[in-house]
C-alpha cells in the first residue's frame, strides 16, 4: 500500500473531529460489556467454581462482547463516511436475528480457524508435557528416563511460540469484519476469502500501523483509558482498511482494463 501511516492517522483524526465524544460513549458501552462479563464470571466462580466461571466468561465473550465490539467497528466505519449514528448503534447486530446470526457466523469462522491452528502448533508442547510427567512412564511399567526432568521448561516456551505463529497466520483475516460491515450483502465466506487475498499486500502495512500506535495500545491495557484510546486506534485501522480496499478495487479495474485489450 502506498499510503503512509502518518497519512492514515491524520485522516482518522480529521474524521474524529466533532465525533470524538460520541465515539467515546460508544467505546464505553463495549468496555462496560467486557467489565460486566468479567464480574459476572467472578461471581459465578465464588458460587459454582472456576470451571463454570470460565464457561460463562467464554460464552459471554463470544455471544455478547464480540457482536457488541463488531457494532463498534461498524460505528467507526460509518463515522468515516459522515454517518451520524447514535452510540447505542453498537448493538446493531442484536437488532435482527439474521444480523446476529451473520455476526456469529463470522466469529465462529475466525475463532474456529484460530483454534485449529493453535491445536496443530501445540501438539509438540503437549507431547513434551506428557513426556515430562513421570506418572506416564509408571503407567506402562517403566522407570522414568533421567532426561524427562529437563523437559518441563520447553512446553511453555513452545506454547508461546505457537501463539506468535498463529497470530501471523490469522493476520490475513484482519479485514474480514470490516468487509462485512462495508458491504452488507457480502457473504461471510466471501469476506474471509477477500481478506486473505487483500492482506497479502497490506498485512505488513497493517503491522506497521499497529507498531506505530503501540503507545496507545499499551495504554489500553489499563481499563480506564480504553474508551478514549479505542476510537483512535479503530479509526486508524478503519482508514487503513478503506485505503487498502480502494487500492485493491483499483487494481482489479486495471486488470480488467488490461485484459480487455485497452493496454
PASEBA-1860 file (N, C-alpha, C; in nm, 3 decimals):
! residues 263
1> XXXXXXXX> 0.084/-0.119/0.000/0.000/0.000/0.000/0.087/0.123/0.000 ~ 0.048/0.223/-0.078/0.131/0.341/-0.095/0.104/0.449/0.009 ~ -0.006/0.438/0.086/-0.043/0.541/0.183/0.035/0.519/0.312 ~ 0.108/0.620/0.356/0.191/0.609/0.476/0.105/0.613/0.602 ~ 0.163/0.562/0.713/0.090/0.557/0.840/0.052/0.696/0.889 ~ 0.140/0.793/0.866/0.108/0.929/0.914/-0.012/0.988/0.840 ~ -0.028/0.952/0.711/-0.144/0.998/0.634/-0.271/0.930/0.686 ~ -0.260/0.800/0.715/-0.373/0.725/0.771/-0.417/0.788/0.903
9> XXXXXXXX> -0.321/0.818/0.988/-0.354/0.874/1.120/-0.416/1.013/1.108 ~ -0.362/1.094/1.020/-0.416/1.229/1.003/-0.559/1.225/0.950 ~ -0.584/1.132/0.856/-0.720/1.117/0.802/-0.817/1.072/0.910 ~ -0.770/0.981/0.996/-0.854/0.931/1.105/-0.885/1.042/1.205 ~ -0.785/1.122/1.238/-0.806/1.232/1.333/-0.903/1.336/1.277 ~ -0.896/1.359/1.147/-0.989/1.452/1.083/-1.132/1.400/1.094 ~ -1.150/1.268/1.074/-1.283/1.207/1.082/-1.338/1.213/1.225 ~ -1.248/1.208/1.324/-1.291/1.210/1.464/-1.330/1.348/1.514
17> XXXXXXXX> -1.288/1.452/1.442/-1.321/1.588/1.485/-1.472/1.608/1.488 ~ -1.522/1.649/1.602/-1.665/1.668/1.617/-1.741/1.541/1.648 ~ -1.673/1.426/1.641/-1.737/1.297/1.666/-1.674/1.221/1.782 ~ -1.571/1.279/1.840/-1.492/1.204/1.938/-1.574/1.168/2.062 ~ -1.653/1.262/2.113/-1.730/1.235/2.235/-1.827/1.119/2.214 ~ -1.897/1.119/2.100/-1.991/1.011/2.071/-1.917/0.879/2.054 ~ -1.798/0.884/1.994/-1.717/0.762/1.977/-1.671/0.709/2.113 ~ -1.641/0.800/2.205/-1.601/0.760/2.341/-1.717/0.690/2.411
25> XXXXXXXX> -1.838/0.743/2.396/-1.956/0.681/2.458/-1.981/0.543/2.399 ~ -1.967/0.531/2.266/-1.984/0.400/2.200/-1.880/0.300/2.251 ~ -1.757/0.346/2.267/-1.650/0.259/2.319/-1.675/0.222/2.464 ~ -1.730/0.316/2.539/-1.759/0.293/2.681/-1.860/0.180/2.698 ~ -1.955/0.170/2.606/-2.053/0.062/2.610/-1.984/-0.074/2.595 ~ -1.889/-0.082/2.502/-1.816/-0.207/2.481/-1.731/-0.241/2.603 ~ -1.663/-0.142/2.658/-1.579/-0.164/2.776/-1.665/-0.209/2.894 ~ -1.780/-0.145/2.912/-1.871/-0.183/3.020/-1.920/-0.326/3.001
33> XXXXXXXX> -1.948/-0.365/2.877/-1.993/-0.502/2.849/-1.886/-0.602/2.889 ~ -1.761/-0.568/2.861/-1.649/-0.656/2.899/-1.636/-0.664/3.051 ~ -1.648/-0.552/3.120/-1.639/-0.550/3.266/-1.752/-0.631/3.327 ~ -1.873/-0.615/3.271/-1.990/-0.690/3.319/-1.967/-0.840/3.305 ~ -1.916/-0.882/3.188/-1.891/-1.024/3.164/-1.790/-1.080/3.265 ~ -1.683/-1.005/3.287/-1.579/-1.049/3.379/-1.631/-1.059/3.522 ~ -1.707/-0.958/3.564/-1.758/-0.957/3.702/-1.861/-1.067/3.726 ~ -1.947/-1.092/3.627/-2.045/-1.200/3.641/-1.976/-1.335/3.651
41> XXXXXXXX> -1.870/-1.352/3.571/-1.792/-1.476/3.578/-1.725/-1.489/3.714 ~ -1.676/-1.377/3.768/-1.614/-1.379/3.901/-1.712/-1.418/4.009 ~ -1.836/-1.368/4.001/-1.939/-1.404/4.098/-1.976/-1.552/4.088 ~ -1.983/-1.600/3.963/-2.015/-1.742/3.943/-1.904/-1.832/3.996 ~ -1.779/-1.786/3.986/-1.667/-1.866/4.039/-1.681/-1.887/4.188 ~ -1.728/-1.784/4.258/-1.747/-1.796/4.403/-1.857/-1.898/4.433 ~ -1.963/-1.897/4.351/-2.079/-1.983/4.378/-2.063/-2.125/4.323 ~ -2.002/-2.137/4.204/-2.004/-2.268/4.137/-1.867/-2.320/4.097
49> XXXXXXXX> -1.761/-2.243/4.119/-1.627/-2.293/4.088/-1.568/-2.233/3.962 ~ -1.440/-2.259/3.942/-1.363/-2.196/3.835/-1.406/-2.242/3.697 ~ -1.438/-2.370/3.682/-1.476/-2.423/3.550/-1.604/-2.358/3.500 ~ -1.704/-2.349/3.587/-1.831/-2.285/3.548/-1.809/-2.139/3.513 ~ -1.720/-2.072/3.589/-1.692/-1.931/3.563/-1.625/-1.913/3.427 ~ -1.533/-2.002/3.393/-1.465/-1.993/3.264/-1.561/-2.018/3.148 ~ -1.653/-2.111/3.166/-1.753/-2.139/3.062/-1.842/-2.018/3.040 ~ -1.888/-1.957/3.151/-1.972/-1.838/3.139/-1.897/-1.724/3.073
57> XXXXXXXX> -1.771/-1.704/3.115/-1.690/-1.595/3.060/-1.670/-1.613/2.910 ~ -1.640/-1.737/2.867/-1.619/-1.766/2.725/-1.749/-1.745/2.647 ~ -1.863/-1.786/2.704/-1.992/-1.771/2.637/-2.028/-1.624/2.621 ~ -2.009/-1.545/2.727/-2.040/-1.402/2.719/-1.946/-1.329/2.624 ~ -1.821/-1.374/2.620/-1.725/-1.315/2.528/-1.769/-1.337/2.383 ~ -1.807/-1.460/2.354/-1.841/-1.495/2.215/-1.979/-1.442/2.174 ~ -2.077/-1.458/2.261/-2.216/-1.429/2.222/-2.261/-1.286/2.254 ~ -2.188/-1.217/2.342/-2.228/-1.082/2.381/-2.123/-0.977/2.346
65> XXXXXXXX> -2.001/-1.000/2.393/-1.898/-0.897/2.376/-1.854/-0.882/2.231 ~ -1.826/-0.993/2.162/-1.776/-0.984/2.025/-1.877/-0.919/1.929 ~ -2.007/-0.953/1.934/-2.101/-0.880/1.847/-2.111/-0.732/1.882 ~ -2.098/-0.700/2.012/-2.100/-0.559/2.052/-1.976/-0.487/1.999 ~ -1.861/-0.553/2.007/-1.738/-0.495/1.954/-1.747/-0.478/1.802 ~ -1.811/-0.574/1.737/-1.832/-0.562/1.592/-1.923/-0.443/1.561 ~ -2.017/-0.417/1.650/-2.102/-0.299/1.636/-2.022/-0.170/1.649 ~ -1.920/-0.171/1.736/-1.833/-0.054/1.748/-1.752/-0.032/1.621
73> XXXXXXXX> -1.705/-0.141/1.560/-1.633/-0.129/1.432/-1.724/-0.067/1.327 ~ -1.850/-0.111/1.325/-1.946/-0.056/1.230/-1.969/0.093/1.256 ~ -1.979/0.129/1.383/-1.999/0.271/1.418/-1.882/0.356/1.368 ~ -1.759/0.309/1.391/-1.640/0.382/1.348/-1.634/0.390/1.195 ~ -1.666/0.279/1.128/-1.663/0.276/0.982/-1.760/0.376/0.922 ~ -1.883/0.378/0.974/-1.984/0.468/0.923/-1.950/0.614/0.955 ~ -1.882/0.634/1.065/-1.838/0.769/1.102/-1.743/0.826/0.997 ~ -1.660/0.739/0.938/-1.568/0.783/0.833/-1.642/0.837/0.711
81> XXXXXXXX> -1.765/0.786/0.693/-1.844/0.829/0.579/-1.952/0.930/0.621 ~ -1.923/1.000/0.730/-2.006/1.112/0.779/-2.145/1.070/0.828 ~ -2.163/0.943/0.864/-2.290/0.899/0.921/-2.300/0.947/1.066 ~ -2.416/0.993/1.106/-2.437/1.045/1.242/-2.516/0.943/1.324 ~ -2.459/0.828/1.349/-2.526/0.723/1.425/-2.524/0.756/1.574 ~ -2.619/0.699/1.645/-2.620/0.709/1.791/-2.521/0.607/1.847 ~ -2.455/0.637/1.958/-2.363/0.539/2.019/-2.430/0.406/2.050 ~ -2.561/0.410/2.071/-2.634/0.287/2.103/-2.637/0.191/1.984
89> XXXXXXXX> -2.597/0.238/1.867/-2.596/0.153/1.747/-2.488/0.046/1.753 ~ -2.406/0.047/1.859/-2.310/-0.064/1.877/-2.384/-0.196/1.895 ~ -2.514/-0.189/1.930/-2.595/-0.310/1.945/-2.666/-0.347/1.813 ~ -2.616/-0.292/1.703/-2.678/-0.314/1.571/-2.696/-0.462/1.540 ~ -2.597/-0.544/1.571/-2.601/-0.685/1.534/-2.701/-0.765/1.618 ~ -2.756/-0.702/1.723/-2.860/-0.767/1.803/-3.000/-0.726/1.758 ~ -3.008/-0.634/1.661/-3.137/-0.576/1.623/-3.224/-0.672/1.543 ~ -3.163/-0.766/1.473/-3.238/-0.865/1.396/-3.170/-1.001/1.409
97> XXXXXXXX> -3.251/-1.106/1.403/-3.197/-1.241/1.415/-3.096/-1.270/1.304 ~ -3.128/-1.229/1.181/-3.040/-1.256/1.066/-2.905/-1.185/1.082 ~ -2.908/-1.063/1.137/-2.784/-0.988/1.158/-2.699/-1.054/1.266 ~ -2.765/-1.098/1.373/-2.692/-1.163/1.482/-2.629/-1.294/1.435 ~ -2.705/-1.371/1.357/-2.651/-1.497/1.305/-2.535/-1.473/1.209 ~ -2.543/-1.364/1.134/-2.433/-1.328/1.042/-2.307/-1.295/1.120 ~ -2.324/-1.218/1.227/-2.210/-1.183/1.312/-2.152/-1.309/1.377 ~ -2.239/-1.397/1.424/-2.194/-1.520/1.489/-2.121/-1.611/1.389
105> XXXXXXXX> -2.171/-1.615/1.267/-2.106/-1.697/1.164/-1.964/-1.649/1.138 ~ -1.947/-1.518/1.131/-1.813/-1.462/1.112/-1.722/-1.496/1.229 ~ -1.772/-1.475/1.351/-1.692/-1.500/1.470/-1.652/-1.647/1.480 ~ -1.749/-1.736/1.458/-1.720/-1.879/1.467/-1.619/-1.922/1.362 ~ -1.630/-1.867/1.242/-1.535/-1.899/1.136/-1.393/-1.862/1.176 ~ -1.377/-1.741/1.228/-1.244/-1.693/1.264/-1.191/-1.765/1.387 ~ -1.277/-1.779/1.490/-1.234/-1.846/1.614/-1.199/-1.991/1.587 ~ -1.280/-2.059/1.504/-1.253/-2.200/1.473/-1.121/-2.216/1.400
113> XXXXXXXX> -1.094/-2.128/1.304/-0.967/-2.136/1.231/-0.849/-2.116/1.326 ~ -0.862/-2.019/1.415/-0.755/-1.993/1.512/-0.736/-2.113/1.605 ~ -0.848/-2.173/1.650/-0.841/-2.287/1.741/-0.774/-2.407/1.675 ~ -0.806/-2.431/1.548/-0.746/-2.544/1.476/-0.596/-2.525/1.462 ~ -0.555/-2.404/1.421/-0.411/-2.377/1.408/-0.340/-2.387/1.542 ~ -0.404/-2.338/1.647/-0.342/-2.347/1.780/-0.325/-2.492/1.823 ~ -0.426/-2.574/1.795/-0.418/-2.716/1.828/-0.303/-2.783/1.753 ~ -0.292/-2.753/1.625/-0.186/-2.813/1.543/-0.048/-2.773/1.595
121> XXXXXXXX> -0.028/-2.645/1.619/0.105/-2.598/1.660/0.136/-2.627/1.806 ~ 0.034/-2.668/1.883/0.058/-2.701/2.023/0.083/-2.851/2.045 ~ 0.074/-2.929/1.938/0.098/-3.073/1.950/0.238/-3.102/2.008 ~ 0.344/-3.036/1.960/0.477/-3.063/2.020/0.482/-3.031/2.169 ~ 0.422/-2.920/2.211/0.425/-2.883/2.353/0.344/-2.982/2.437 ~ 0.233/-3.032/2.380/0.152/-3.131/2.452/0.230/-3.261/2.469 ~ 0.296/-3.304/2.363/0.376/-3.428/2.370/0.489/-3.415/2.472 ~ 0.558/-3.302/2.469/0.667/-3.281/2.565/0.615/-3.272/2.708
129> XXXXXXXX> 0.497/-3.212/2.725/0.437/-3.204/2.859/0.406/-3.343/2.912 ~ 0.352/-3.429/2.825/0.319/-3.567/2.865/0.446/-3.644/2.900 ~ 0.548/-3.628/2.815/0.675/-3.700/2.839/0.747/-3.651/2.963 ~ 0.721/-3.528/3.004/0.789/-3.474/3.123/0.730/-3.527/3.253 ~ 0.615/-3.597/3.245/0.548/-3.649/3.364/0.592/-3.793/3.391 ~ 0.650/-3.815/3.504/0.696/-3.950/3.538/0.580/-4.048/3.550 ~ 0.462/-3.998/3.584/0.346/-4.087/3.601/0.310/-4.158/3.471 ~ 0.340/-4.097/3.357/0.310/-4.159/3.228/0.391/-4.288/3.211
137> XXXXXXXX> 0.519/-4.281/3.246/0.606/-4.399/3.234/0.569/-4.504/3.338 ~ 0.525/-4.459/3.456/0.485/-4.553/3.561/0.361/-4.633/3.520 ~ 0.272/-4.569/3.441/0.152/-4.638/3.395/0.184/-4.756/3.305 ~ 0.294/-4.743/3.229/0.331/-4.852/3.137/0.442/-4.939/3.196 ~ 0.467/-4.921/3.326/0.562/-5.006/3.396/0.708/-4.978/3.364 ~ 0.740/-4.855/3.331/0.879/-4.817/3.300/0.929/-4.715/3.402 ~ 1.057/-4.720/3.426/1.119/-4.617/3.510/1.137/-4.490/3.427 ~ 1.102/-4.375/3.480/1.116/-4.250/3.402/1.262/-4.224/3.366
145> XXXXXXXX> 1.294/-4.203/3.238/1.432/-4.169/3.199/1.477/-4.038/3.265 ~ 1.604/-4.026/3.285/1.658/-3.907/3.351/1.633/-3.780/3.270 ~ 1.630/-3.793/3.136/1.617/-3.674/3.053/1.479/-3.610/3.062 ~ 1.378/-3.683/3.116/1.244/-3.625/3.126/1.240/-3.507/3.223 ~ 1.334/-3.503/3.319/1.335/-3.395/3.418/1.367/-3.260/3.353 ~ 1.433/-3.265/3.237/1.471/-3.140/3.169/1.367/-3.090/3.069 ~ 1.257/-3.165/3.055/1.158/-3.130/2.954/1.056/-3.024/3.000 ~ 1.048/-3.004/3.131/0.946/-2.913/3.185/0.958/-2.770/3.136
153> XXXXXXXX> 1.078/-2.728/3.096/1.100/-2.590/3.050/1.041/-2.565/2.912 ~ 1.034/-2.668/2.828/1.002/-2.648/2.686/0.853/-2.631/2.653 ~ 0.760/-2.703/2.718/0.619/-2.684/2.681/0.570/-2.538/2.687 ~ 0.597/-2.461/2.796/0.553/-2.320/2.795/0.618/-2.238/2.684 ~ 0.746/-2.266/2.657/0.815/-2.194/2.550/0.752/-2.223/2.415 ~ 0.724/-2.349/2.388/0.662/-2.388/2.261/0.521/-2.333/2.249 ~ 0.448/-2.326/2.362/0.313/-2.268/2.358/0.319/-2.121/2.319 ~ 0.413/-2.048/2.376/0.427/-1.906/2.342/0.464/-1.887/2.196
161> XXXXXXXX> 0.553/-1.973/2.147/0.592/-1.966/2.005/0.471/-1.995/1.916 ~ 0.389/-2.093/1.956/0.272/-2.129/1.875/0.173/-2.013/1.868 ~ 0.158/-1.939/1.978/0.068/-1.822/1.977/0.117/-1.716/1.879 ~ 0.247/-1.695/1.875/0.304/-1.596/1.783/0.284/-1.640/1.638 ~ 0.310/-1.768/1.611/0.294/-1.821/1.475/0.149/-1.810/1.429 ~ 0.056/-1.850/1.516/-0.086/-1.845/1.481/-0.132/-1.700/1.463 ~ -0.078/-1.608/1.541/-0.111/-1.466/1.524/-0.079/-1.421/1.381 ~ 0.039/-1.458/1.331/0.077/-1.416/1.196/-0.005/-1.489/1.089
169> XXXXXXXX> -0.045/-1.613/1.118/-0.131/-1.685/1.024/-0.269/-1.619/1.016 ~ -0.323/-1.583/1.132/-0.458/-1.525/1.139/-0.462/-1.380/1.092 ~ -0.345/-1.321/1.075/-0.338/-1.182/1.033/-0.407/-1.160/0.898 ~ -0.411/-1.265/0.817/-0.470/-1.249/0.683/-0.622/-1.231/0.689 ~ -0.681/-1.255/0.805/-0.826/-1.238/0.818/-0.864/-1.108/0.888 ~ -0.768/-1.019/0.909/-0.796/-0.899/0.989/-0.897/-0.806/0.923 ~ -0.913/-0.817/0.790/-1.008/-0.729/0.720/-1.150/-0.783/0.719 ~ -1.169/-0.911/0.746/-1.300/-0.975/0.729/-1.413/-0.904/0.803
177> XXXXXXXX> -1.396/-0.867/0.931/-1.507/-0.797/0.999/-1.543/-0.666/0.932 ~ -1.441/-0.593/0.886/-1.467/-0.464/0.822/-1.535/-0.480/0.686 ~ -1.505/-0.590/0.617/-1.563/-0.612/0.484/-1.712/-0.641/0.492 ~ -1.755/-0.719/0.593/-1.899/-0.746/0.603/-1.974/-0.623/0.655 ~ -1.901/-0.531/0.718/-1.961/-0.404/0.759/-1.975/-0.312/0.638 ~ -1.869/-0.308/0.555/-1.869/-0.219/0.438/-1.971/-0.263/0.333 ~ -1.991/-0.394/0.320/-2.086/-0.447/0.221/-2.181/-0.542/0.293 ~ -2.301/-0.495/0.321/-2.397/-0.573/0.397/-2.449/-0.694/0.320
185> XXXXXXXX> -2.426/-0.699/0.190/-2.471/-0.813/0.110/-2.362/-0.918/0.091 ~ -2.242/-0.890/0.141/-2.131/-0.983/0.123/-2.146/-1.102/0.217 ~ -2.127/-1.222/0.162/-2.130/-1.343/0.244/-2.006/-1.350/0.332 ~ -2.021/-1.416/0.446/-1.910/-1.428/0.540/-1.790/-1.498/0.476 ~ -1.817/-1.606/0.404/-1.709/-1.679/0.337/-1.636/-1.593/0.236 ~ -1.712/-1.510/0.164/-1.651/-1.420/0.067/-1.564/-1.316/0.136 ~ -1.611/-1.264/0.250/-1.535/-1.164/0.325/-1.403/-1.223/0.375 ~ -1.409/-1.346/0.423/-1.287/-1.412/0.472/-1.190/-1.436/0.357
193> XXXXXXXX> -1.243/-1.480/0.243/-1.157/-1.505/0.127/-1.095/-1.375/0.076 ~ -1.176/-1.270/0.062/-1.124/-1.143/0.012/-1.020/-1.085/0.107 ~ -1.045/-1.101/0.237/-0.948/-1.053/0.335/-0.814/-1.122/0.317 ~ -0.817/-1.254/0.296/-0.692/-1.329/0.279/-0.619/-1.287/0.152 ~ -0.694/-1.247/0.050/-0.633/-1.203/-0.077/-0.571/-1.064/-0.061 ~ -0.649/-0.970/-0.010/-0.602/-0.831/0.003/-0.486/-0.822/0.103 ~ -0.495/-0.902/0.211/-0.395/-0.895/0.317/-0.256/-0.939/0.271 ~ -0.248/-1.009/0.158/-0.116/-1.048/0.107/-0.030/-0.926/0.080
201> XXXXXXXX> -0.094/-0.816/0.039/-0.019/-0.693/0.007/-0.022/-0.592/0.122 ~ -0.120/-0.605/0.213/-0.140/-0.498/0.311/-0.106/-0.536/0.455 ~ -0.082/-0.665/0.482/-0.062/-0.707/0.621/0.060/-0.642/0.685 ~ 0.167/-0.621/0.607/0.286/-0.555/0.663/0.258/-0.407/0.691 ~ 0.177/-0.345/0.606/0.137/-0.206/0.633/0.053/-0.199/0.760 ~ -0.034/-0.299/0.777/-0.117/-0.306/0.896/-0.031/-0.323/1.021 ~ 0.066/-0.412/1.013/0.157/-0.432/1.127/0.235/-0.304/1.158 ~ 0.278/-0.235/1.052/0.348/-0.108/1.070/0.260/-0.005/1.140
209> XXXXXXXX> 0.133/-0.002/1.103/0.038/0.090/1.166/0.020/0.055/1.313 ~ 0.009/-0.075/1.342/-0.007/-0.120/1.480/0.117/-0.084/1.563 ~ 0.235/-0.107/1.507/0.359/-0.075/1.579/0.373/0.074/1.604 ~ 0.329/0.154/1.507/0.337/0.300/1.523/0.234/0.351/1.624 ~ 0.135/0.267/1.655/0.032/0.304/1.753/0.051/0.229/1.885 ~ 0.171/0.174/1.904/0.196/0.087/2.019/0.174/0.160/2.152 ~ 0.205/0.289/2.155/0.185/0.366/2.278/0.040/0.366/2.321 ~ -0.052/0.389/2.225/-0.195/0.388/2.256/-0.241/0.248/2.295
217> XXXXXXXX> -0.184/0.146/2.229/-0.224/0.008/2.258/-0.181/-0.033/2.398 ~ -0.058/0.003/2.435/-0.009/-0.027/2.570/-0.093/0.045/2.675 ~ -0.129/0.169/2.646/-0.214/0.246/2.738/-0.350/0.180/2.755 ~ -0.395/0.110/2.650/-0.526/0.045/2.652/-0.528/-0.080/2.740 ~ -0.411/-0.125/2.785/-0.407/-0.238/2.878/-0.483/-0.204/3.006 ~ -0.472/-0.078/3.045/-0.546/-0.030/3.162/-0.690/0.002/3.118 ~ -0.785/-0.032/3.201/-0.927/-0.021/3.163/-0.969/0.124/3.145 ~ -0.926/0.211/3.233/-0.975/0.349/3.236/-0.954/0.424/3.104
225> XXXXXXXX> -0.836/0.413/3.039/-0.816/0.490/2.914/-0.885/0.430/2.791 ~ -0.936/0.307/2.800/-0.987/0.238/2.681/-1.097/0.313/2.605 ~ -1.195/0.375/2.675/-1.297/0.448/2.598/-1.239/0.563/2.515 ~ -1.119/0.612/2.553/-1.058/0.723/2.480/-0.957/0.675/2.374 ~ -0.893/0.561/2.401/-0.794/0.510/2.306/-0.857/0.426/2.195 ~ -0.965/0.355/2.225/-1.028/0.269/2.124/-1.076/0.345/2.001 ~ -1.144/0.460/2.017/-1.186/0.533/1.895/-1.070/0.571/1.806 ~ -0.958/0.609/1.869/-0.841/0.650/1.793/-0.780/0.532/1.717
233> XXXXXXXX> -0.756/0.422/1.790/-0.693/0.304/1.729/-0.782/0.246/1.619 ~ -0.911/0.232/1.648/-1.003/0.173/1.550/-1.021/0.264/1.429 ~ -1.015/0.395/1.451/-1.022/0.488/1.337/-0.900/0.473/1.247 ~ -0.782/0.455/1.308/-0.661/0.430/1.229/-0.680/0.306/1.140 ~ -0.730/0.197/1.204/-0.747/0.071/1.130/-0.853/0.087/1.021 ~ -0.963/0.157/1.052/-1.071/0.175/0.955/-1.022/0.251/0.832 ~ -0.943/0.356/0.854/-0.889/0.434/0.741/-0.793/0.348/0.660 ~ -0.711/0.270/0.730/-0.618/0.178/0.661/-0.697/0.080/0.573
241> XXXXXXXX> -0.806/0.024/0.627/-0.890/-0.069/0.552/-0.950/0.001/0.430 ~ -0.997/0.122/0.451/-1.060/0.198/0.342/-0.962/0.220/0.227 ~ -0.841/0.261/0.258/-0.739/0.283/0.156/-0.700/0.151/0.088 ~ -0.689/0.046/0.169/-0.647/-0.084/0.116/-0.750/-0.141/0.019 ~ -0.877/-0.132/0.056/-0.985/-0.183/-0.030/-0.994/-0.100/-0.158 ~ -0.979/0.032/-0.145/-0.983/0.118/-0.263/-0.869/0.083/-0.359 ~ -0.751/0.058/-0.303/-0.636/0.022/-0.387/-0.658/-0.113/-0.454 ~ -0.716/-0.208/-0.379/-0.744/-0.340/-0.435/-0.846/-0.331/-0.549
249> XXXXXXXX> -0.953/-0.254/-0.526/-1.055/-0.236/-0.630/-0.998/-0.171/-0.756 ~ -0.908/-0.074/-0.735/-0.844/-0.008/-0.848/-0.755/-0.106/-0.924 ~ -0.688/-0.193/-0.849/-0.603/-0.296/-0.911/-0.687/-0.390/-0.997 ~ -0.804/-0.431/-0.946/-0.894/-0.519/-1.021/-0.944/-0.451/-1.148 ~ -0.979/-0.323/-1.135/-1.026/-0.248/-1.252/-0.917/-0.237/-1.358 ~ -0.793/-0.214/-1.314/-0.680/-0.206/-1.408/-0.658/-0.338/-1.480 ~ -0.674/-0.448/-1.405/-0.659/-0.581/-1.467/-0.766/-0.604/-1.573 ~ -0.890/-0.567/-1.540/-0.998/-0.582/-1.637/-0.973/-0.498/-1.761
257> XXXXXXX> -0.923/-0.377/-1.739/-0.893/-0.287/-1.850/-0.784/-0.343/-1.939 ~ -0.683/-0.405/-1.874/-0.572/-0.464/-1.949/-0.619/-0.586/-2.027 ~ -0.698/-0.673/-1.960/-0.744/-0.795/-2.026/-0.839/-0.765/-2.141 ~ -0.907/-0.649/-2.135/-0.998/-0.611/-2.243/-0.923/-0.562/-2.366 ~ -0.791/-0.548/-2.353/-0.709/-0.511/-2.468/-0.690/-0.363/-2.489 ~ -0.725/-0.283/-2.384/-0.709/-0.139/-2.399/-0.567/-0.093/-2.370 ~ -0.487/-0.184/-2.308/-0.347/-0.151/-2.281/-0.259/-0.255/-2.345
END
